[in-house]
Amino acid sequence: MSLIDPTILSASELAERIAILRDNIRQITEQAASQSGAADEERNADRLAQQSDELDVLLKEQEQRLSK
């Protein structure tokens, strides 16, 4: 898993990483819609879960910074 410590990112790096993750999630979702097969579905589900977990961590960090 490639979770990074969000506290070490600048505000612009944090926003950029959030945008990248959102785009990755969109792409994975599109790929899942066009593929079939249990192996593809499982791989896409794993990728989607990892990207979503990382996005959640970064969004929480961004929210904390904005509320200060």
PDB file of N, CA, C, O and CB in Angstrom:
ATOM      1  N   MET A   1       0.853  -1.167   0.000  1.00  0.00           N
ATOM      2  CA  MET A   1       0.000   0.000   0.000  1.00  0.00           C
ATOM      3  C   MET A   1       0.900   1.231   0.000  1.00  0.00           C
ATOM      4  O   MET A   1       1.928   1.246   0.678  1.00  0.00           O
ATOM      5  CB  MET A   1      -0.971  -0.003   1.224  1.00  0.00           C
ATOM      6  N   SER A   2       0.526   2.255  -0.749  1.00  0.00           N
ATOM      7  CA  SER A   2       1.395   3.410  -0.895  1.00  0.00           C
ATOM      8  C   SER A   2       0.912   4.616  -0.102  1.00  0.00           C
ATOM      9  O   SER A   2       1.070   5.756  -0.538  1.00  0.00           O
ATOM     10  CB  SER A   2       1.513   3.775  -2.343  1.00  0.00           C
ATOM     11  N   LEU A   3       0.324   4.365   1.059  1.00  0.00           N
ATOM     12  CA  LEU A   3      -0.107   5.478   1.873  1.00  0.00           C
ATOM     13  C   LEU A   3       1.114   6.259   2.330  1.00  0.00           C
ATOM     14  O   LEU A   3       2.098   5.692   2.804  1.00  0.00           O
ATOM     15  CB  LEU A   3      -0.938   4.995   3.075  1.00  0.00           C
ATOM     16  N   ILE A   4       1.025   7.563   2.177  1.00  0.00           N
ATOM     17  CA  ILE A   4       2.114   8.422   2.612  1.00  0.00           C
ATOM     18  C   ILE A   4       1.642   9.227   3.806  1.00  0.00           C
ATOM     19  O   ILE A   4       0.442   9.349   4.055  1.00  0.00           O
ATOM     20  CB  ILE A   4       2.594   9.351   1.467  1.00  0.00           C
ATOM     21  N   ASP A   5       2.589   9.771   4.535  1.00  0.00           N
ATOM     22  CA  ASP A   5       2.265  10.616   5.668  1.00  0.00           C
ATOM     23  C   ASP A   5       1.818  11.970   5.126  1.00  0.00           C
ATOM     24  O   ASP A   5       2.646  12.735   4.630  1.00  0.00           O
ATOM     25  CB  ASP A   5       3.484  10.760   6.640  1.00  0.00           C
ATOM     26  N   PRO A   6       0.530  12.280   5.211  1.00  0.00           N
ATOM     27  CA  PRO A   6       0.039  13.511   4.606  1.00  0.00           C
ATOM     28  C   PRO A   6       0.549  14.770   5.293  1.00  0.00           C
ATOM     29  O   PRO A   6       0.500  15.855   4.714  1.00  0.00           O
ATOM     30  CB  PRO A   6      -1.452  13.513   4.617  1.00  0.00           C
ATOM     31  N   THR A   7       1.038  14.635   6.524  1.00  0.00           N
ATOM     32  CA  THR A   7       1.499  15.816   7.244  1.00  0.00           C
ATOM     33  C   THR A   7       2.782  16.385   6.660  1.00  0.00           C
ATOM     34  O   THR A   7       3.128  17.533   6.939  1.00  0.00           O
ATOM     35  CB  THR A   7       1.709  15.482   8.700  1.00  0.00           C
ATOM     36  N   ILE A   8       3.492  15.607   5.857  1.00  0.00           N
ATOM     37  CA  ILE A   8       4.733  16.107   5.265  1.00  0.00           C
ATOM     38  C   ILE A   8       4.506  16.825   3.942  1.00  0.00           C
ATOM     39  O   ILE A   8       5.438  17.405   3.385  1.00  0.00           O
ATOM     40  CB  ILE A   8       5.698  14.967   5.059  1.00  0.00           C
ATOM     41  N   LEU A   9       3.281  16.793   3.436  1.00  0.00           N
ATOM     42  CA  LEU A   9       2.968  17.423   2.156  1.00  0.00           C
ATOM     43  C   LEU A   9       2.602  18.887   2.350  1.00  0.00           C
ATOM     44  O   LEU A   9       1.951  19.254   3.329  1.00  0.00           O
ATOM     45  CB  LEU A   9       1.825  16.682   1.456  1.00  0.00           C
ATOM     46  N   SER A  10       3.027  19.714   1.406  1.00  0.00           N
ATOM     47  CA  SER A  10       2.573  21.097   1.402  1.00  0.00           C
ATOM     48  C   SER A  10       1.102  21.111   0.984  1.00  0.00           C
ATOM     49  O   SER A  10       0.576  20.101   0.514  1.00  0.00           O
ATOM     50  CB  SER A  10       3.448  21.983   0.443  1.00  0.00           C
ATOM     51  N   ALA A  11       0.449  22.245   1.155  1.00  0.00           N
ATOM     52  CA  ALA A  11      -0.965  22.352   0.775  1.00  0.00           C
ATOM     53  C   ALA A  11      -1.147  22.068  -0.710  1.00  0.00           C
ATOM     54  O   ALA A  11      -2.102  21.394  -1.095  1.00  0.00           O
ATOM     55  CB  ALA A  11      -1.515  23.750   1.118  1.00  0.00           C
ATOM     56  N   SER A  12      -0.252  22.567  -1.545  1.00  0.00           N
ATOM     57  CA  SER A  12      -0.385  22.338  -2.989  1.00  0.00           C
ATOM     58  C   SER A  12      -0.105  20.885  -3.347  1.00  0.00           C
ATOM     59  O   SER A  12      -0.753  20.330  -4.234  1.00  0.00           O
ATOM     60  CB  SER A  12       0.564  23.257  -3.766  1.00  0.00           C
ATOM     61  N   GLU A  13       0.856  20.264  -2.665  1.00  0.00           N
ATOM     62  CA  GLU A  13       1.139  18.842  -2.910  1.00  0.00           C
ATOM     63  C   GLU A  13      -0.051  17.987  -2.482  1.00  0.00           C
ATOM     64  O   GLU A  13      -0.400  17.014  -3.151  1.00  0.00           O
ATOM     65  CB  GLU A  13       2.419  18.397  -2.152  1.00  0.00           C
ATOM     66  N   LEU A  14      -0.661  18.355  -1.374  1.00  0.00           N
ATOM     67  CA  LEU A  14      -1.818  17.626  -0.875  1.00  0.00           C
ATOM     68  C   LEU A  14      -2.966  17.722  -1.880  1.00  0.00           C
ATOM     69  O   LEU A  14      -3.590  16.714  -2.213  1.00  0.00           O
ATOM     70  CB  LEU A  14      -2.253  18.171   0.503  1.00  0.00           C
ATOM     71  N   ALA A  15      -3.243  18.930  -2.359  1.00  0.00           N
ATOM     72  CA  ALA A  15      -4.312  19.122  -3.336  1.00  0.00           C
ATOM     73  C   ALA A  15      -4.016  18.364  -4.628  1.00  0.00           C
ATOM     74  O   ALA A  15      -4.920  17.784  -5.229  1.00  0.00           O
ATOM     75  CB  ALA A  15      -4.503  20.616  -3.631  1.00  0.00           C
ATOM     76  N   GLU A  16      -2.759  18.369  -5.055  1.00  0.00           N
ATOM     77  CA  GLU A  16      -2.386  17.653  -6.281  1.00  0.00           C
ATOM     78  C   GLU A  16      -2.577  16.152  -6.116  1.00  0.00           C
ATOM     79  O   GLU A  16      -3.089  15.484  -7.014  1.00  0.00           O
ATOM     80  CB  GLU A  16      -0.929  17.956  -6.661  1.00  0.00           C
ATOM     81  N   ARG A  17      -2.171  15.630  -4.979  1.00  0.00           N
ATOM     82  CA  ARG A  17      -2.311  14.187  -4.725  1.00  0.00           C
ATOM     83  C   ARG A  17      -3.789  13.790  -4.664  1.00  0.00           C
ATOM     84  O   ARG A  17      -4.165  12.726  -5.156  1.00  0.00           O
ATOM     85  CB  ARG A  17      -1.598  13.796  -3.402  1.00  0.00           C
ATOM     86  N   ILE A  18      -4.622  14.633  -4.068  1.00  0.00           N
ATOM     87  CA  ILE A  18      -6.060  14.372  -4.016  1.00  0.00           C
ATOM     88  C   ILE A  18      -6.624  14.315  -5.428  1.00  0.00           C
ATOM     89  O   ILE A  18      -7.412  13.426  -5.749  1.00  0.00           O
ATOM     90  CB  ILE A  18      -6.789  15.455  -3.184  1.00  0.00           C
ATOM     91  N   ALA A  19      -6.224  15.261  -6.275  1.00  0.00           N
ATOM     92  CA  ALA A  19      -6.704  15.280  -7.663  1.00  0.00           C
ATOM     93  C   ALA A  19      -6.266  14.029  -8.408  1.00  0.00           C
ATOM     94  O   ALA A  19      -7.044  13.454  -9.169  1.00  0.00           O
ATOM     95  CB  ALA A  19      -6.194  16.529  -8.395  1.00  0.00           C
ATOM     96  N   ILE A  20      -5.037  13.607  -8.194  1.00  0.00           N
ATOM     97  CA  ILE A  20      -4.523  12.397  -8.850  1.00  0.00           C
ATOM     98  C   ILE A  20      -5.324  11.173  -8.414  1.00  0.00           C
ATOM     99  O   ILE A  20      -5.704  10.347  -9.243  1.00  0.00           O
ATOM    100  CB  ILE A  20      -3.023  12.195  -8.526  1.00  0.00           C
ATOM    101  N   LEU A  21      -5.577  11.062  -7.116  1.00  0.00           N
ATOM    102  CA  LEU A  21      -6.331   9.913  -6.610  1.00  0.00           C
ATOM    103  C   LEU A  21      -7.751   9.897  -7.152  1.00  0.00           C
ATOM    104  O   LEU A  21      -8.270   8.842  -7.514  1.00  0.00           O
ATOM    105  CB  LEU A  21      -6.358   9.926  -5.087  1.00  0.00           C
ATOM    106  N   ARG A  22      -8.376  11.062  -7.206  1.00  0.00           N
ATOM    107  CA  ARG A  22      -9.737  11.120  -7.761  1.00  0.00           C
ATOM    108  C   ARG A  22      -9.744  10.679  -9.219  1.00  0.00           C
ATOM    109  O   ARG A  22     -10.654   9.970  -9.651  1.00  0.00           O
ATOM    110  CB  ARG A  22     -10.315  12.545  -7.639  1.00  0.00           C
ATOM    111  N   ASP A  23      -8.737  11.093  -9.977  1.00  0.00           N
ATOM    112  CA  ASP A  23      -8.647  10.678 -11.376  1.00  0.00           C
ATOM    113  C   ASP A  23      -8.383   9.178 -11.475  1.00  0.00           C
ATOM    114  O   ASP A  23      -8.967   8.501 -12.322  1.00  0.00           O
ATOM    115  CB  ASP A  23      -7.539  11.464 -12.103  1.00  0.00           C
ATOM    116  N   ASN A  24      -7.510   8.655 -10.616  1.00  0.00           N
ATOM    117  CA  ASN A  24      -7.244   7.215 -10.608  1.00  0.00           C
ATOM    118  C   ASN A  24      -8.518   6.428 -10.333  1.00  0.00           C
ATOM    119  O   ASN A  24      -8.787   5.425 -10.992  1.00  0.00           O
ATOM    120  CB  ASN A  24      -6.177   6.870  -9.562  1.00  0.00           C
ATOM    121  N   ILE A  25      -9.305   6.885  -9.355  1.00  0.00           N
ATOM    122  CA  ILE A  25     -10.550   6.202  -9.015  1.00  0.00           C
ATOM    123  C   ILE A  25     -11.509   6.233 -10.204  1.00  0.00           C
ATOM    124  O   ILE A  25     -12.161   5.233 -10.505  1.00  0.00           O
ATOM    125  CB  ILE A  25     -11.206   6.849  -7.775  1.00  0.00           C
ATOM    126  N   ARG A  26     -11.596   7.379 -10.879  1.00  0.00           N
ATOM    127  CA  ARG A  26     -12.455   7.490 -12.063  1.00  0.00           C
ATOM    128  C   ARG A  26     -12.005   6.497 -13.136  1.00  0.00           C
ATOM    129  O   ARG A  26     -12.832   5.812 -13.738  1.00  0.00           O
ATOM    130  CB  ARG A  26     -12.432   8.938 -12.623  1.00  0.00           C
ATOM    131  N   GLN A  27     -10.695   6.421 -13.373  1.00  0.00           N
ATOM    132  CA  GLN A  27     -10.168   5.516 -14.401  1.00  0.00           C
ATOM    133  C   GLN A  27     -10.417   4.047 -14.040  1.00  0.00           C
ATOM    134  O   GLN A  27     -10.795   3.253 -14.901  1.00  0.00           O
ATOM    135  CB  GLN A  27      -8.665   5.758 -14.596  1.00  0.00           C
ATOM    136  N   ILE A  28     -10.208   3.692 -12.786  1.00  0.00           N
ATOM    137  CA  ILE A  28     -10.445   2.309 -12.346  1.00  0.00           C
ATOM    138  C   ILE A  28     -11.916   1.955 -12.532  1.00  0.00           C
ATOM    139  O   ILE A  28     -12.243   0.855 -12.977  1.00  0.00           O
ATOM    140  CB  ILE A  28     -10.024   2.118 -10.861  1.00  0.00           C
ATOM    141  N   THR A  29     -12.797   2.884 -12.191  1.00  0.00           N
ATOM    142  CA  THR A  29     -14.231   2.648 -12.344  1.00  0.00           C
ATOM    143  C   THR A  29     -14.593   2.443 -13.807  1.00  0.00           C
ATOM    144  O   THR A  29     -15.380   1.555 -14.136  1.00  0.00           O
ATOM    145  CB  THR A  29     -15.033   3.815 -11.762  1.00  0.00           C
ATOM    146  N   GLU A  30     -14.024   3.257 -14.683  1.00  0.00           N
ATOM    147  CA  GLU A  30     -14.279   3.105 -16.115  1.00  0.00           C
ATOM    148  C   GLU A  30     -13.746   1.771 -16.632  1.00  0.00           C
ATOM    149  O   GLU A  30     -14.405   1.105 -17.430  1.00  0.00           O
ATOM    150  CB  GLU A  30     -13.646   4.261 -16.893  1.00  0.00           C
ATOM    151  N   GLN A  31     -12.556   1.382 -16.182  1.00  0.00           N
ATOM    152  CA  GLN A  31     -11.977   0.102 -16.594  1.00  0.00           C
ATOM    153  C   GLN A  31     -12.846  -1.053 -16.126  1.00  0.00           C
ATOM    154  O   GLN A  31     -13.072  -2.009 -16.869  1.00  0.00           O
ATOM    155  CB  GLN A  31     -10.552  -0.051 -16.043  1.00  0.00           C
ATOM    156  N   ALA A  32     -13.329  -0.965 -14.901  1.00  0.00           N
ATOM    157  CA  ALA A  32     -14.161  -2.035 -14.344  1.00  0.00           C
ATOM    158  C   ALA A  32     -15.438  -2.196 -15.159  1.00  0.00           C
ATOM    159  O   ALA A  32     -15.922  -3.312 -15.347  1.00  0.00           O
ATOM    160  CB  ALA A  32     -14.503  -1.747 -12.869  1.00  0.00           C
ATOM    161  N   ALA A  33     -15.975  -1.100 -15.634  1.00  0.00           N
ATOM    162  CA  ALA A  33     -17.212  -1.159 -16.421  1.00  0.00           C
ATOM    163  C   ALA A  33     -16.984  -1.816 -17.778  1.00  0.00           C
ATOM    164  O   ALA A  33     -17.907  -2.393 -18.353  1.00  0.00           O
ATOM    165  CB  ALA A  33     -17.784   0.246 -16.615  1.00  0.00           C
ATOM    166  N   SER A  34     -15.764  -1.730 -18.288  1.00  0.00           N
ATOM    167  CA  SER A  34     -15.506  -2.275 -19.618  1.00  0.00           C
ATOM    168  C   SER A  34     -14.897  -3.678 -19.589  1.00  0.00           C
ATOM    169  O   SER A  34     -14.757  -4.306 -20.638  1.00  0.00           O
ATOM    170  CB  SER A  34     -14.592  -1.350 -20.370  1.00  0.00           C
ATOM    171  N   GLN A  35     -14.541  -4.169 -18.425  1.00  0.00           N
ATOM    172  CA  GLN A  35     -13.917  -5.487 -18.311  1.00  0.00           C
ATOM    173  C   GLN A  35     -14.904  -6.485 -17.712  1.00  0.00           C
ATOM    174  O   GLN A  35     -15.883  -6.127 -17.057  1.00  0.00           O
ATOM    175  CB  GLN A  35     -12.634  -5.412 -17.449  1.00  0.00           C
ATOM    176  N   SER A  36     -14.602  -7.730 -17.965  1.00  0.00           N
ATOM    177  CA  SER A  36     -15.403  -8.777 -17.336  1.00  0.00           C
ATOM    178  C   SER A  36     -14.476  -9.872 -16.854  1.00  0.00           C
ATOM    179  O   SER A  36     -13.342  -9.990 -17.318  1.00  0.00           O
ATOM    180  CB  SER A  36     -16.465  -9.345 -18.315  1.00  0.00           C
ATOM    181  N   GLY A  37     -14.951 -10.651 -15.942  1.00  0.00           N
ATOM    182  CA  GLY A  37     -14.158 -11.748 -15.398  1.00  0.00           C
ATOM    183  C   GLY A  37     -13.853 -11.522 -13.933  1.00  0.00           C
ATOM    184  O   GLY A  37     -13.621 -10.393 -13.500  1.00  0.00           O
ATOM    185  N   ALA A  38     -13.856 -12.595 -13.182  1.00  0.00           N
ATOM    186  CA  ALA A  38     -13.668 -12.516 -11.738  1.00  0.00           C
ATOM    187  C   ALA A  38     -12.303 -11.945 -11.367  1.00  0.00           C
ATOM    188  O   ALA A  38     -12.203 -11.163 -10.423  1.00  0.00           O
ATOM    189  CB  ALA A  38     -13.835 -13.887 -11.118  1.00  0.00           C
ATOM    190  N   ALA A  39     -11.258 -12.320 -12.090  1.00  0.00           N
ATOM    191  CA  ALA A  39      -9.916 -11.834 -11.779  1.00  0.00           C
ATOM    192  C   ALA A  39      -9.829 -10.331 -11.983  1.00  0.00           C
ATOM    193  O   ALA A  39      -9.251  -9.621 -11.160  1.00  0.00           O
ATOM    194  CB  ALA A  39      -8.871 -12.547 -12.642  1.00  0.00           C
ATOM    195  N   ASP A  40     -10.400  -9.842 -13.080  1.00  0.00           N
ATOM    196  CA  ASP A  40     -10.412  -8.397 -13.345  1.00  0.00           C
ATOM    197  C   ASP A  40     -11.197  -7.655 -12.270  1.00  0.00           C
ATOM    198  O   ASP A  40     -10.760  -6.611 -11.785  1.00  0.00           O
ATOM    199  CB  ASP A  40     -11.014  -8.106 -14.732  1.00  0.00           C
ATOM    200  N   GLU A  41     -12.350  -8.192 -11.900  1.00  0.00           N
ATOM    201  CA  GLU A  41     -13.184  -7.553 -10.891  1.00  0.00           C
ATOM    202  C   GLU A  41     -12.463  -7.477  -9.549  1.00  0.00           C
ATOM    203  O   GLU A  41     -12.514  -6.449  -8.874  1.00  0.00           O
ATOM    204  CB  GLU A  41     -14.501  -8.308 -10.737  1.00  0.00           C
ATOM    205  N   GLU A  42     -11.803  -8.541  -9.168  1.00  0.00           N
ATOM    206  CA  GLU A  42     -11.094  -8.561  -7.889  1.00  0.00           C
ATOM    207  C   GLU A  42      -9.929  -7.580  -7.900  1.00  0.00           C
ATOM    208  O   GLU A  42      -9.720  -6.845  -6.934  1.00  0.00           O
ATOM    209  CB  GLU A  42     -10.590  -9.974  -7.575  1.00  0.00           C
ATOM    210  N   ARG A  43      -9.171  -7.571  -8.991  1.00  0.00           N
ATOM    211  CA  ARG A  43      -8.031  -6.653  -9.098  1.00  0.00           C
ATOM    212  C   ARG A  43      -8.506  -5.206  -9.047  1.00  0.00           C
ATOM    213  O   ARG A  43      -7.923  -4.381  -8.343  1.00  0.00           O
ATOM    214  CB  ARG A  43      -7.245  -6.910 -10.403  1.00  0.00           C
ATOM    215  N   ASN A  44      -9.561  -4.901  -9.791  1.00  0.00           N
ATOM    216  CA  ASN A  44     -10.094  -3.539  -9.785  1.00  0.00           C
ATOM    217  C   ASN A  44     -10.641  -3.152  -8.413  1.00  0.00           C
ATOM    218  O   ASN A  44     -10.462  -2.016  -7.974  1.00  0.00           O
ATOM    219  CB  ASN A  44     -11.187  -3.399 -10.837  1.00  0.00           C
ATOM    220  N   ALA A  45     -11.295  -4.074  -7.744  1.00  0.00           N
ATOM    221  CA  ALA A  45     -11.829  -3.805  -6.410  1.00  0.00           C
ATOM    222  C   ALA A  45     -10.698  -3.515  -5.429  1.00  0.00           C
ATOM    223  O   ALA A  45     -10.811  -2.613  -4.599  1.00  0.00           O
ATOM    224  CB  ALA A  45     -12.673  -4.995  -5.915  1.00  0.00           C
ATOM    225  N   ASP A  46      -9.608  -4.275  -5.522  1.00  0.00           N
ATOM    226  CA  ASP A  46      -8.458  -4.052  -4.652  1.00  0.00           C
ATOM    227  C   ASP A  46      -7.821  -2.692  -4.919  1.00  0.00           C
ATOM    228  O   ASP A  46      -7.485  -1.963  -3.986  1.00  0.00           O
ATOM    229  CB  ASP A  46      -7.425  -5.163  -4.842  1.00  0.00           C
ATOM    230  N   ARG A  47      -7.659  -2.360  -6.184  1.00  0.00           N
ATOM    231  CA  ARG A  47      -7.070  -1.069  -6.564  1.00  0.00           C
ATOM    232  C   ARG A  47      -7.960   0.080  -6.114  1.00  0.00           C
ATOM    233  O   ARG A  47      -7.480   1.089  -5.597  1.00  0.00           O
ATOM    234  CB  ARG A  47      -6.847  -1.001  -8.087  1.00  0.00           C
ATOM    235  N   LEU A  48      -9.250  -0.084  -6.316  1.00  0.00           N
ATOM    236  CA  LEU A  48     -10.204   0.952  -5.925  1.00  0.00           C
ATOM    237  C   LEU A  48     -10.189   1.158  -4.407  1.00  0.00           C
ATOM    238  O   LEU A  48     -10.215   2.295  -3.938  1.00  0.00           O
ATOM    239  CB  LEU A  48     -11.624   0.583  -6.400  1.00  0.00           C
ATOM    240  N   ALA A  49     -10.148   0.089  -3.655  1.00  0.00           N
ATOM    241  CA  ALA A  49     -10.110   0.186  -2.194  1.00  0.00           C
ATOM    242  C   ALA A  49      -8.845   0.891  -1.723  1.00  0.00           C
ATOM    243  O   ALA A  49      -8.907   1.734  -0.829  1.00  0.00           O
ATOM    244  CB  ALA A  49     -10.199  -1.205  -1.564  1.00  0.00           C
ATOM    245  N   GLN A  50      -7.707   0.559  -2.308  1.00  0.00           N
ATOM    246  CA  GLN A  50      -6.443   1.182  -1.918  1.00  0.00           C
ATOM    247  C   GLN A  50      -6.465   2.669  -2.222  1.00  0.00           C
ATOM    248  O   GLN A  50      -6.083   3.481  -1.379  1.00  0.00           O
ATOM    249  CB  GLN A  50      -5.265   0.513  -2.635  1.00  0.00           C
ATOM    250  N   GLN A  51      -6.905   3.032  -3.408  1.00  0.00           N
ATOM    251  CA  GLN A  51      -6.944   4.433  -3.806  1.00  0.00           C
ATOM    252  C   GLN A  51      -7.947   5.210  -2.936  1.00  0.00           C
ATOM    253  O   GLN A  51      -7.680   6.348  -2.551  1.00  0.00           O
ATOM    254  CB  GLN A  51      -7.313   4.557  -5.303  1.00  0.00           C
ATOM    255  N   SER A  52      -9.077   4.607  -2.634  1.00  0.00           N
ATOM    256  CA  SER A  52     -10.092   5.252  -1.797  1.00  0.00           C
ATOM    257  C   SER A  52      -9.585   5.459  -0.371  1.00  0.00           C
ATOM    258  O   SER A  52      -9.833   6.503   0.233  1.00  0.00           O
ATOM    259  CB  SER A  52     -11.378   4.415  -1.779  1.00  0.00           C
ATOM    260  N   ASP A  53      -8.879   4.469   0.165  1.00  0.00           N
ATOM    261  CA  ASP A  53      -8.317   4.595   1.508  1.00  0.00           C
ATOM    262  C   ASP A  53      -7.327   5.753   1.577  1.00  0.00           C
ATOM    263  O   ASP A  53      -7.362   6.556   2.509  1.00  0.00           O
ATOM    264  CB  ASP A  53      -7.631   3.288   1.925  1.00  0.00           C
ATOM    265  N   GLU A  54      -6.453   5.829   0.589  1.00  0.00           N
ATOM    266  CA  GLU A  54      -5.471   6.907   0.575  1.00  0.00           C
ATOM    267  C   GLU A  54      -6.164   8.263   0.412  1.00  0.00           C
ATOM    268  O   GLU A  54      -5.781   9.238   1.060  1.00  0.00           O
ATOM    269  CB  GLU A  54      -4.448   6.688  -0.557  1.00  0.00           C
ATOM    270  N   LEU A  55      -7.174   8.325  -0.446  1.00  0.00           N
ATOM    271  CA  LEU A  55      -7.913   9.566  -0.641  1.00  0.00           C
ATOM    272  C   LEU A  55      -8.567  10.006   0.669  1.00  0.00           C
ATOM    273  O   LEU A  55      -8.533  11.188   1.009  1.00  0.00           O
ATOM    274  CB  LEU A  55      -8.976   9.396  -1.743  1.00  0.00           C
ATOM    275  N   ASP A  56      -9.154   9.079   1.395  1.00  0.00           N
ATOM    276  CA  ASP A  56      -9.789   9.407   2.677  1.00  0.00           C
ATOM    277  C   ASP A  56      -8.786  10.031   3.646  1.00  0.00           C
ATOM    278  O   ASP A  56      -9.098  11.021   4.309  1.00  0.00           O
ATOM    279  CB  ASP A  56     -10.411   8.149   3.305  1.00  0.00           C
ATOM    280  N   VAL A  57      -7.594   9.463   3.731  1.00  0.00           N
ATOM    281  CA  VAL A  57      -6.559   9.979   4.627  1.00  0.00           C
ATOM    282  C   VAL A  57      -6.185  11.407   4.223  1.00  0.00           C
ATOM    283  O   VAL A  57      -6.075  12.287   5.077  1.00  0.00           O
ATOM    284  CB  VAL A  57      -5.307   9.062   4.606  1.00  0.00           C
ATOM    285  N   LEU A  58      -5.993  11.631   2.938  1.00  0.00           N
ATOM    286  CA  LEU A  58      -5.588  12.955   2.473  1.00  0.00           C
ATOM    287  C   LEU A  58      -6.704  13.982   2.651  1.00  0.00           C
ATOM    288  O   LEU A  58      -6.436  15.129   3.009  1.00  0.00           O
ATOM    289  CB  LEU A  58      -5.170  12.891   1.009  1.00  0.00           C
ATOM    290  N   LEU A  59      -7.939  13.586   2.408  1.00  0.00           N
ATOM    291  CA  LEU A  59      -9.048  14.511   2.599  1.00  0.00           C
ATOM    292  C   LEU A  59      -9.201  14.904   4.070  1.00  0.00           C
ATOM    293  O   LEU A  59      -9.517  16.054   4.374  1.00  0.00           O
ATOM    294  CB  LEU A  59     -10.343  13.891   2.083  1.00  0.00           C
ATOM    295  N   LYS A  60      -8.981  13.960   4.975  1.00  0.00           N
ATOM    296  CA  LYS A  60      -9.038  14.267   6.408  1.00  0.00           C
ATOM    297  C   LYS A  60      -7.945  15.267   6.782  1.00  0.00           C
ATOM    298  O   LYS A  60      -8.186  16.202   7.545  1.00  0.00           O
ATOM    299  CB  LYS A  60      -8.895  12.975   7.250  1.00  0.00           C
ATOM    300  N   GLU A  61      -6.767  15.070   6.252  1.00  0.00           N
ATOM    301  CA  GLU A  61      -5.664  15.995   6.523  1.00  0.00           C
ATOM    302  C   GLU A  61      -5.993  17.379   5.976  1.00  0.00           C
ATOM    303  O   GLU A  61      -5.769  18.384   6.651  1.00  0.00           O
ATOM    304  CB  GLU A  61      -4.346  15.472   5.906  1.00  0.00           C
ATOM    305  N   GLN A  62      -6.517  17.435   4.771  1.00  0.00           N
ATOM    306  CA  GLN A  62      -6.875  18.717   4.167  1.00  0.00           C
ATOM    307  C   GLN A  62      -7.948  19.422   5.006  1.00  0.00           C
ATOM    308  O   GLN A  62      -7.869  20.628   5.238  1.00  0.00           O
ATOM    309  CB  GLN A  62      -7.372  18.512   2.715  1.00  0.00           C
ATOM    310  N   GLU A  63      -8.934  18.672   5.451  1.00  0.00           N
ATOM    311  CA  GLU A  63     -10.005  19.237   6.269  1.00  0.00           C
ATOM    312  C   GLU A  63      -9.464  19.789   7.584  1.00  0.00           C
ATOM    313  O   GLU A  63      -9.869  20.863   8.027  1.00  0.00           O
ATOM    314  CB  GLU A  63     -11.077  18.181   6.545  1.00  0.00           C
ATOM    315  N   GLN A  64      -8.548  19.049   8.203  1.00  0.00           N
ATOM    316  CA  GLN A  64      -7.941  19.511   9.462  1.00  0.00           C
ATOM    317  C   GLN A  64      -7.188  20.819   9.237  1.00  0.00           C
ATOM    318  O   GLN A  64      -7.273  21.731  10.059  1.00  0.00           O
ATOM    319  CB  GLN A  64      -6.983  18.434  10.040  1.00  0.00           C
ATOM    320  N   ARG A  65      -6.460  20.916   8.140  1.00  0.00           N
ATOM    321  CA  ARG A  65      -5.707  22.131   7.869  1.00  0.00           C
ATOM    322  C   ARG A  65      -6.624  23.317   7.623  1.00  0.00           C
ATOM    323  O   ARG A  65      -6.324  24.434   8.045  1.00  0.00           O
ATOM    324  CB  ARG A  65      -4.797  21.927   6.679  1.00  0.00           C
ATOM    325  N   LEU A  66      -7.734  23.083   6.947  1.00  0.00           N
ATOM    326  CA  LEU A  66      -8.653  24.170   6.628  1.00  0.00           C
ATOM    327  C   LEU A  66      -9.410  24.656   7.867  1.00  0.00           C
ATOM    328  O   LEU A  66      -9.842  25.808   7.918  1.00  0.00           O
ATOM    329  CB  LEU A  66      -9.640  23.721   5.557  1.00  0.00           C
ATOM    330  N   SER A  67      -9.569  23.795   8.850  1.00  0.00           N
ATOM    331  CA  SER A  67     -10.322  24.170  10.054  1.00  0.00           C
ATOM    332  C   SER A  67      -9.451  24.882  11.099  1.00  0.00           C
ATOM    333  O   SER A  67      -9.958  25.324  12.129  1.00  0.00           O
ATOM    334  CB  SER A  67     -10.948  22.929  10.675  1.00  0.00           C
ATOM    335  N   LYS A  68      -8.176  24.991  10.840  1.00  0.00           N
ATOM    336  CA  LYS A  68      -7.276  25.666  11.791  1.00  0.00           C
ATOM    337  C   LYS A  68      -7.319  27.163  11.604  1.00  0.00           C
ATOM    338  O   LYS A  68      -6.627  27.894  12.314  1.00  0.00           O
ATOM    339  CB  LYS A  68      -5.838  25.166  11.629  1.00  0.00           C
TER     340      LYS A  68
END
